[in-house]
Amino acid sequence: MRRFDNSLSWLGACLLGVALSTAAGAQDPVASDDIGLFNPDAAEHAFPKRGFSPYANRNYPTRVFWGDQHVHTGWSADAGAFGATLGPEEALRFTRGEQVTSSLGEPAKLSRPLDWVAITDHSDGAGIIFEIRDGNPNLMTDPVLRSWHDLMARRQSAPQRHLPGRQGQGGRGSADDHLPEREP
């Protein structure tokens, strides 16, 4: 008898499960196939006619700007110690297409002005490298600054080397060490 009761309980549970799943399937077709239904009104509200990106389907760039995003002038110790003598004003004039006198003392001008430039001089000790190069007596009391001054003075008195059509400075280990001395 006990076995019969267990069988009836099991049969009842199966019938109840079938009945519930059939009823649920009749009420909500999405639950039975789980693919969802497309609701055009809801989609129209969620995704208006204008696309997500205002730049989609555009042919861009519509205008290209040319520039230089990282320019150090002689005010920065790293550039000034290696011979750059132009300051921010001269660098800006140069990028605007004006002729300037280069760090080598020769006229320099871009074939076309730049549209923009970022002068990115270091803020620490801005311009002090000129004072070291020029031998400011107050700074020459420091032995390290004095040695920097002496190194820059030797570099300035060394003959300059260049590639035709390119302004450059030769030096120990540079790619243009094999070139002949610059003609006056």
VOGU-3710 file (C-alpha; in Angstrom, 3 decimals, decimal comma):
1> mrrfdnslsw> 0,000/0,000/0,000  2,813/2,295/0,849  4,320/1,698/-2,575  1,005/2,584/-4,233  0,795/5,851/-2,242  4,319/6,813/-3,396  3,372/6,083/-7,015  0,236/8,208/-6,758  2,214/11,077/-5,231  4,755/10,856/-7,984
11> lgacllgval> 2,079/10,705/-10,692  0,263/13,658/-9,132  3,415/15,750/-9,080  4,086/14,997/-12,757  0,533/15,877/-13,784  0,664/19,105/-11,795  3,955/20,086/-13,490  2,570/19,423/-16,971  -0,568/21,402/-16,204  1,399/24,395/-14,890
21> staagaqdpv> 3,804/24,477/-17,810  0,966/24,257/-20,328  -0,898/27,072/-18,618  2,216/29,234/-18,494  2,917/28,567/-22,177  -0,596/29,621/-23,144  -0,307/32,907/-21,263  3,210/34,017/-22,336  4,675/32,774/-25,630  8,025/34,403/-24,773
31> asddiglfnp> 8,497/32,068/-21,805  8,019/29,005/-23,981  10,535/29,833/-26,722  12,629/32,540/-24,973  13,335/34,550/-28,145  11,334/37,606/-27,177  9,005/39,670/-29,268  9,855/42,816/-31,205  7,792/45,793/-30,125  8,197/48,521/-32,772
41> daaehafpkr> 6,778/51,257/-30,521  9,199/50,466/-27,710  12,114/50,283/-30,165  11,160/53,657/-31,695  11,131/55,206/-28,233  14,448/53,597/-27,185  16,249/54,273/-30,482  15,082/57,490/-32,166  15,693/58,047/-35,891  18,847/60,084/-35,246
51> gfspyanrny> 21,681/57,599/-34,727  23,664/57,133/-31,555  26,768/58,725/-33,048  26,410/62,076/-34,809  29,553/61,209/-36,812  28,275/57,915/-38,245  28,192/57,807/-42,054  30,258/60,988/-42,352  33,325/61,292/-44,529  35,839/62,810/-42,145
61> ptrvfwgdqh> 38,224/64,415/-41,384  36,604/67,429/-42,911  39,636/69,597/-42,161  43,116/68,490/-41,159  45,228/70,669/-38,873  49,013/70,345/-38,912  51,099/71,093/-35,875  53,666/69,997/-33,338  52,524/68,788/-29,946  55,825/68,810/-28,047
71> vhtgwsadag> 58,299/71,659/-28,610  61,045/72,542/-26,150  62,815/75,831/-26,625  66,120/76,988/-25,200  64,288/77,778/-21,948  64,227/74,063/-21,093  67,479/72,774/-19,668  67,454/69,661/-21,844  67,157/71,656/-25,080  69,239/74,646/-23,970
81> afgatlgpee> 72,127/72,474/-22,794  72,350/70,948/-26,268  72,509/74,246/-28,079  68,928/75,444/-28,571  68,971/79,218/-28,275  65,496/80,177/-29,457  62,900/81,060/-26,827  59,134/80,545/-26,889  58,479/83,775/-28,823  60,847/82,801/-31,626
91> alrftrgeqv> 59,441/79,262/-31,714  55,928/80,654/-32,092  57,014/83,021/-34,848  58,730/80,124/-36,623  55,600/77,943/-36,507  53,544/80,843/-37,878  55,784/80,818/-40,935  58,072/83,716/-40,106  61,785/83,517/-40,776  63,965/83,268/-37,660
101> tsslgepakl> 67,673/82,876/-37,031  68,298/79,271/-36,012  70,416/78,116/-33,091  73,220/77,667/-35,625  72,964/81,308/-36,667  71,440/80,541/-40,065  68,082/81,754/-41,387  65,287/79,189/-41,012  61,715/79,200/-42,268  59,071/76,502/-42,707
111> srpldwvait> 57,824/75,853/-46,221  54,295/76,216/-44,797  53,173/77,550/-41,412  51,756/75,144/-38,857  48,143/75,451/-37,742  49,018/74,927/-34,078  51,927/74,310/-31,727  52,337/73,350/-28,079  55,351/74,953/-26,438  56,143/72,437/-23,695
121> dhsdgagiif> 59,095/73,943/-21,881  59,880/72,606/-18,434  58,756/74,951/-15,669  61,620/74,183/-13,323  64,440/76,618/-13,900  62,881/78,068/-17,052  65,546/80,027/-18,893  68,271/79,415/-16,303  70,230/77,390/-18,826  70,959/80,637/-20,725
131> eirdgnpnlm> 72,446/82,106/-17,546  74,642/79,018/-17,109  75,715/79,112/-20,769  76,518/82,849/-20,542  78,556/82,333/-17,326  76,482/84,301/-14,799  79,028/84,977/-11,992  76,493/84,217/-9,265  75,888/80,751/-10,716  79,530/79,992/-11,540
141> tdpvlrswhd> 80,321/79,679/-7,826  78,589/76,274/-7,932  81,072/73,662/-9,250  78,396/71,584/-11,000  76,971/74,602/-12,841  80,506/75,708/-13,686  81,226/72,286/-15,258  77,994/72,533/-17,280  79,052/75,997/-18,481  82,456/74,656/-19,526
151> lmarrqsapq> 80,863/71,748/-21,426  78,505/74,075/-23,290  81,352/76,471/-24,108  83,402/73,601/-25,576  80,403/72,408/-27,600  79,766/75,906/-28,996  83,376/76,314/-30,056  83,487/72,906/-31,799  83,059/72,954/-35,582  79,473/72,346/-36,688
161> rhlpgrqgqg> 78,579/69,545/-39,088  75,460/69,324/-41,162  73,678/67,397/-43,873  72,837/69,312/-47,052  69,330/70,690/-46,808  69,053/69,806/-43,115  70,029/71,774/-40,061  71,766/69,625/-37,516  74,634/69,444/-35,149  77,193/66,722/-35,244
171> grgsaddhlp> 78,828/65,451/-32,132  80,370/62,391/-30,621  78,468/59,331/-31,716  76,123/61,186/-34,059  75,092/59,745/-37,396  76,821/62,527/-39,305  80,329/62,116/-37,801  81,608/60,901/-41,170  80,649/64,108/-42,990  83,244/66,703/-43,950
181> erep> 83,526/69,926/-42,020  81,003/72,619/-42,865  82,179/75,110/-45,420  81,979/78,835/-44,603
//
